[in-house]
Amino acid sequence: MTVCSRVNWLIPQLGATLKGMQAESLAPVFEARQIPFAYITKPEELFDDPHLQQSVGLGRQVLEDGSETPMPLLPISIDGERL
């Protein structure tokens, strides 16, 4: 069983739990509990986000032409593996 197949329930559960909450009220809670998060207003801002940089939250994606580009990873590890 792959890591992804073990967490198919997680994203819908997070969505249901966090729905209607404001980022401003969640940020202090996440910070206090050391839960990775980021304020993101534009996709291109992901690549400069300090949390992603510090947590090794950017992986490398190889494109069809053989070049590589950074790719944000989900901020979750299960059994020591990033998704």
Order of alpha helices (4+ residues) and beta strands (2+ residues): alpha-alpha-alpha-alpha-beta-beta-beta-beta
